[in-house]
């Protein structure tokens, strides 16, 4: 029997991220997410809020701690995990999300969205083999004919005849 464990959530943080490091040095951040949904009951639209705990690991956890704060909008992709424990002789369990990808979304009116308001994404650990260009953030254009690349956009190609038939 096949199974598929994937979840995609868009919501707002209910509290500031809580960053900690485990003994191996790996960063872990716990965030609370509030997801609003509109449902129609008895010909009336009502808001329903679902609260979900999300755990982020590694560099994603550090990025969340640096750029997100209470109220920040975020998209999380990950998987469901059931945590079980025993407290005072009673068995307890909680369904939570292990976040594998995170997309920071723009904040309303530029406030309450941490230090970043235009959105950004982050996915786990980046490969050490990837090289960062010296002018990071600048688009790189390549010329298909010569195979060379530069930071200048290609010149627009002109049709052989300047006359435009209208």
Secondary structure, DSSP 8 states (H G I E B T S, - for coil): ------EEEEEEESS--EEEE-TTS-EEEEEEEEEEEEEEETTEEEEEEEEEEEEEEHHHHHHHHHH--TT-EEEEEEEEEEEEEEETTEEEEEEEEEEEEEEE---GGG-SSTT--S-EEEES---TT----TTTTS--EE-TTT--EESS-------S------
